[in-house]
């Protein structure tokens, strides 16, 4: 396990957060204008799932790095 997994997961978390915030703002704007918000809600769910997936990668990379350090000591 190298540091690229941690870097990739961190980038994914940032991206998912930005997508969620954009979709939430769009939901609020469209709801106040009386427009359909279904696609905005789907994007929020999709970005939340991406966030969770990247958190799982980050946790796994951290555990693997911890195990490697335990082996080296």
BAPA-887499 format. One record per residue (C-alpha): residue number from 1; residue in one letter; x, y, z. Coordinates in steps of 0.5 Angstrom, whole numbers, plus 2048, in hexadecimal, padded with zeros to 3 digits. Example, Ala and Ser with C-alpha at 12.3 -4.5 7.8 and 13.67 -1.06 7.14 Angstrom:
MIVO   i aa east north  up
MIVO   1  a  819   7F7 810
MIVO   2  s  81B   7FE 80E
% end
This chain:
MIVO   i aa east north  up
MIVO   1  x  800   800 800
MIVO   2  x  803   807 7FE
MIVO   3  x  801   80E 800
MIVO   4  x  7FD   80E 7F9
MIVO   5  x  7F7   80B 7FC
MIVO   6  x  7F7   810 801
MIVO   7  x  7F8   816 7FC
MIVO   8  x  7F3   813 7F8
MIVO   9  x  7EE   812 7FD
MIVO  10  x  7EF   819 800
MIVO  11  x  7EE   81C 7F9
MIVO  12  x  7E7   818 7F8
MIVO  13  x  7E5   81A 7FF
MIVO  14  x  7E6   821 7FD
MIVO  15  x  7E3   820 7F6
MIVO  16  x  7DD   81D 7F9
MIVO  17  x  7DC   822 7FE
MIVO  18  x  7DC   827 7F9
MIVO  19  x  7D7   823 7F5
MIVO  20  x  7D2   823 7FB
MIVO  21  x  7D3   82A 7FC
MIVO  22  x  7D1   82C 7F5
MIVO  23  x  7CB   827 7F5
MIVO  24  x  7C9   82A 7FB
MIVO  25  x  7C9   831 7F9
MIVO  26  x  7C5   82F 7F2
MIVO  27  x  7C0   82B 7F6
MIVO  28  x  7BF   832 7FB
MIVO  29  x  7BF   836 7F5
MIVO  30  x  7BA   832 7F0
MIVO  31  x  7B5   830 7F6
MIVO  32  x  7B4   838 7F8
MIVO  33  x  7B3   839 7F0
MIVO  34  x  7AE   833 7F0
MIVO  35  x  7B2   82F 7EB
MIVO  36  x  7B4   827 7EB
MIVO  37  x  7B9   825 7F1
MIVO  38  x  7B9   81E 7EF
MIVO  39  x  7C0   81E 7EB
MIVO  40  x  7C3   822 7F1
MIVO  41  x  7C1   81D 7F6
MIVO  42  x  7C4   818 7F2
MIVO  43  x  7CA   81B 7F1
MIVO  44  x  7CA   81D 7F9
MIVO  45  x  7C9   815 7FA
MIVO  46  x  7CF   813 7F5
MIVO  47  x  7D4   818 7F8
MIVO  48  x  7D2   816 7FF
MIVO  49  x  7D4   80F 7FD
MIVO  50  x  7DA   811 7F9
MIVO  51  x  7DC   814 800
MIVO  52  x  7DB   80E 804
MIVO  53  x  7DF   80A 7FF
MIVO  54  x  7E5   80E 7FF
MIVO  55  x  7E4   80E 807
MIVO  56  x  7E5   807 806
MIVO  57  x  7EB   807 802
MIVO  58  x  7EE   80C 807
MIVO  59  x  7ED   807 80D
MIVO  60  x  7EF   801 809
MIVO  61  x  7F6   805 807
MIVO  62  x  7F7   807 80E
MIVO  63  x  7F6   800 811
MIVO  64  x  7FA   7FD 80C
MIVO  65  x  800   803 80E
MIVO  66  x  7FF   801 815
MIVO  67  x  800   7FA 814
MIVO  68  x  806   7FB 810
MIVO  69  x  809   800 815
MIVO  70  x  807   7FA 81B
MIVO  71  x  80B   7F5 817
MIVO  72  x  811   7FA 816
MIVO  73  x  811   7FB 81D
% end
